[in-house]
Amino acid sequence: QVQLVESGGGLVQPGGSLRLSCATSGFTFSSNAMNWYRQAPGKEREFVAFISNFGSVTNYSDSVKGRFTISRDNAKNTVYLQMHSLKPEDTAMYYCSVKRGPRTYWGQGTQVTVSS
C-alpha cells in the first residue's frame, strides 16, 4: 500500500533553515508528481510546492517562493523540501502528498516551529 513518511521537522529560529524529507513506498515513485502542503493551527491546509515526476517542473506558493526548494531523488523514492529564511508564519505541520487516480495520499506530517 502507499506509504508516505515525513521527517526533518523541528524547532528553528527565525532566519534559520530546515530540510524536510518524505520517504515513499507502495507505488512507482518516478511515475508520479509530488507535493508538499502545510497546515497551521486553526487554518486550512495549503499548497506549498510541487515537483513533476522527473523533477523538470516545479511550482511554489507565493509565500515560499525564493526561500523553499523542492527536489526529489527517484533512486531513493524520496522527495525533499529545503527551507531557508524561515519565518514564524512558516510554523505548521508539513505534509507530502501524491495523487494517484481519484485518490490523494498523505503522510502523517512533520512539525515545523519557527520561534525565537
C-alpha positions, 0 to 999 in steps of 0.5 A: 500500500502507499506509504508516505513518511515525513521527517526533518521537522523541528524547532528553528529560529527565525532566519534559520533553515530546515530540510524536510524529507518524505520517504515513499513506498507502495507505488512507482515513485518516478511515475508520479508528481509530488507535493508538499502542503502545510497546515497551521493551527486553526487554518486550512491546509495549503499548497506549498510546492510541487515537483513533476515526476522527473523533477523538470517542473516545479511550482511554489506558493507565493509565500515560499517562493525564493526561500523553499526548494523542492527536489526529489531523488527517484533512486531513493523514492524520496522527495525533499523540501529545503527551507531557508529564511524561515519565518514564524508564519512558516510554523505548521505541520508539513505534509507530502502528498501524491495523487494517484487516480481519484485518490490523494495520499498523505503522510502523517506530517512533520512539525515545523516551529519557527520561534525565537 
